[in-house]
């Protein structure tokens, strides 16, 4: 990779060891390509629709594992504490 290159473009499909090294050790900036950003936007819209729905979805409208009782609609200090 050329030393003048300052961006490593991430597609979500391929990442070389050289690209990883340039970001980790040489200060290159990592950025998402437009297709990856679009997939992220679509996924966020899908998750937000699930969270707004009436059907509980594990990890979306409920908590994970021991925090499962902490739903997005029923939050309290007692049910959401990390006890």
Rosetta silent file (secondary structure, phi, psi, omega in degrees, C-alpha in Angstrom):
SEQUENCE: XXXXXXXXXXXXXXXXXXXXXXXXXXXXXXXXXXXXXXXXXXXXXXXXXXXXXXXXXXXXXXXXXXXXXXXXXXXXXXXXXXX
SCORE:     score description
SCORE:     0.000 S_00000001
   1 L     0.000  136.435 -179.614    0.000    0.000    0.000 S_00000001
   2 L   -65.837  134.597  179.954    1.318    3.439   -0.913 S_00000001
   3 L   -60.119  -27.477 -179.234    2.430    5.499    2.080 S_00000001
   4 L   -72.612  -19.430 -179.836    0.499    8.459    0.674 S_00000001
   5 L   -69.003  126.129 -177.783   -2.748    6.507    0.944 S_00000001
   6 L  -110.930  -11.900 -179.728   -4.559    7.684    4.052 S_00000001
   7 E  -115.829  138.092  168.030   -7.867    5.831    3.725 S_00000001
   8 E  -110.959  118.074 -176.494   -8.630    2.142    3.882 S_00000001
   9 E   -90.365  121.217 -178.801  -12.070    1.635    2.372 S_00000001
  10 E   -97.352  128.769 -179.615  -14.063   -1.118    4.085 S_00000001
  11 L  -105.137  -14.907 -174.739  -16.696   -2.932    2.059 S_00000001
  12 L    87.327    0.931 -178.031  -17.690   -5.550    4.594 S_00000001
  13 L  -118.425  -28.032 -176.554  -16.515   -8.254    2.208 S_00000001
  14 L  -151.074  137.697  174.661  -12.723   -8.157    2.196 S_00000001
  15 L  -144.553  121.826 -178.845   -9.979   -6.814    4.407 S_00000001
  16 L   -88.277  160.038  176.033   -6.345   -7.602    3.746 S_00000001
  17 H   -61.902  -36.660  177.820   -3.653   -7.951    6.384 S_00000001
  18 H   -62.125  -43.834  178.952   -1.864   -5.011    4.759 S_00000001
  19 H   -62.592  -44.053  178.913   -4.936   -2.798    5.112 S_00000001
  20 H   -60.547  -43.684  178.853   -5.346   -3.815    8.735 S_00000001
  21 H   -63.230  -41.339 -179.698   -1.704   -3.057    9.422 S_00000001
  22 H   -62.746  -36.791  177.613   -1.939    0.369    7.779 S_00000001
  23 H   -73.424  -47.048 -174.552   -4.858    1.307   10.014 S_00000001
  24 H   -71.396  -36.275 -171.011   -3.433   -0.238   13.193 S_00000001
  25 H  -116.156  -17.869 -172.252    0.201    0.812   12.865 S_00000001
  26 H  -120.843    7.587  173.543    0.550    3.570   10.306 S_00000001
  27 L    79.154   12.199  176.533   -2.371    5.871   11.015 S_00000001
  28 L   -65.741  147.293  176.971   -4.440    5.188    7.910 S_00000001
  29 E   -88.783  137.564  174.235   -8.106    6.077    8.325 S_00000001
  30 E   -97.948  135.492  176.259  -10.693    3.343    7.913 S_00000001
  31 E  -141.666  155.050 -179.187  -13.959    4.337    6.258 S_00000001
  32 E   -87.846  139.401  175.992  -17.001    2.475    4.986 S_00000001
  33 L   -74.969  167.053 -173.793  -17.766    2.401    1.271 S_00000001
  34 H   -61.657  -38.989  179.144  -21.142    3.672    0.059 S_00000001
  35 H   -63.821  -38.653  177.651  -22.633    0.189   -0.424 S_00000001
  36 H   -66.265  -42.055  177.405  -21.686   -0.699    3.149 S_00000001
  37 H   -61.599  -39.122  179.101  -23.233    2.530    4.435 S_00000001
  38 H   -66.321  -41.222  176.510  -26.445    1.746    2.550 S_00000001
  39 H   -62.402  -38.781  178.449  -26.600   -1.752    4.075 S_00000001
  40 H   -64.575  -42.338  178.469  -26.090   -0.191    7.500 S_00000001
  41 H   -63.077  -42.747  179.813  -28.922    2.289    6.903 S_00000001
  42 H   -64.380  -41.049  178.949  -31.251   -0.492    5.744 S_00000001
  43 H   -65.678  -41.664  178.711  -30.390   -2.635    8.760 S_00000001
  44 H   -62.039  -42.795  178.828  -30.963    0.251   11.147 S_00000001
  45 H   -61.590  -40.519  179.097  -34.386    0.941    9.617 S_00000001
  46 H   -63.995  -46.561 -179.840  -35.282   -2.746    9.988 S_00000001
  47 H   -64.549  -40.944  178.459  -34.169   -2.863   13.639 S_00000001
  48 H   -64.078  -37.510  176.642  -36.019    0.375   14.436 S_00000001
  49 H   -64.714  -41.554  176.599  -39.198   -1.064   12.892 S_00000001
  50 H   -61.882  -44.598 -178.316  -38.822   -4.185   15.049 S_00000001
  51 H   -64.765  -31.215 -179.160  -38.246   -2.086   18.160 S_00000001
  52 H   -83.160  -12.115 -176.910  -41.341    0.004   17.445 S_00000001
  53 L   -75.785  174.047 -178.983  -43.530   -3.052   16.902 S_00000001
  54 L   -89.214  -14.079 -178.397  -45.801   -4.792   19.366 S_00000001
  55 L   -91.652  124.508  177.639  -44.047   -8.166   19.215 S_00000001
  56 L   -63.582  136.758  178.675  -41.108   -8.567   21.617 S_00000001
  57 L  -126.029  117.554 -176.741  -37.862   -9.368   19.791 S_00000001
  58 L   -53.425  126.614  178.025  -35.017  -10.758   21.881 S_00000001
  59 L    82.959  -10.294  178.078  -32.142   -8.292   22.016 S_00000001
  60 L  -108.456  -62.419  178.418  -34.095   -5.590   20.171 S_00000001
  61 L  -101.270    1.411  173.136  -37.102   -4.793   22.331 S_00000001
  62 L  -126.682  169.160  174.014  -35.792   -6.880   25.249 S_00000001
  63 L   -80.592  179.662  175.973  -32.439   -7.040   26.939 S_00000001
  64 L  -100.459  148.660  170.779  -29.897   -9.837   26.478 S_00000001
  65 H    47.548 -121.231 -175.980  -29.329  -12.753   28.844 S_00000001
  66 H   -70.209  -14.010  177.416  -29.749  -11.681   32.464 S_00000001
  67 H   -93.448    9.245 -177.486  -30.944   -8.232   31.321 S_00000001
  68 L   -53.236  -38.371  179.656  -33.792   -9.783   29.302 S_00000001
  69 L   -63.348  -14.651 -178.333  -36.478   -8.367   31.656 S_00000001
  70 L   -84.048   88.060 -179.714  -35.281   -4.871   30.703 S_00000001
  71 L   -88.070  162.783  179.996  -37.496   -4.149   27.721 S_00000001
  72 L   -68.093  -20.945 -179.632  -37.482   -0.935   25.746 S_00000001
  73 L   -97.776  -13.302 -173.469  -41.051   -0.266   26.932 S_00000001
  74 L  -135.811   73.794 -178.336  -40.587   -1.282   30.569 S_00000001
  75 L  -102.972  134.418  174.114  -37.401    0.134   31.989 S_00000001
  76 L  -148.770  159.164  179.412  -36.777    0.546   35.655 S_00000001
  77 H   -59.473  -38.400 -177.230  -33.696    0.665   37.816 S_00000001
  78 H   -68.869  -44.951 -175.484  -34.648   -2.640   39.418 S_00000001
  79 H   -79.524  -18.371 -175.530  -35.251   -4.603   36.204 S_00000001
  80 H  -109.912    2.323 -178.254  -32.285   -3.141   34.323 S_00000001
  81 L   -72.183  153.256 -178.615  -29.584   -3.138   36.980 S_00000001
  82 L   -84.683   13.059 -177.339  -26.480   -5.213   36.446 S_00000001
  83 L   -13.874    0.000    0.000  -26.866   -6.740   39.937 S_00000001
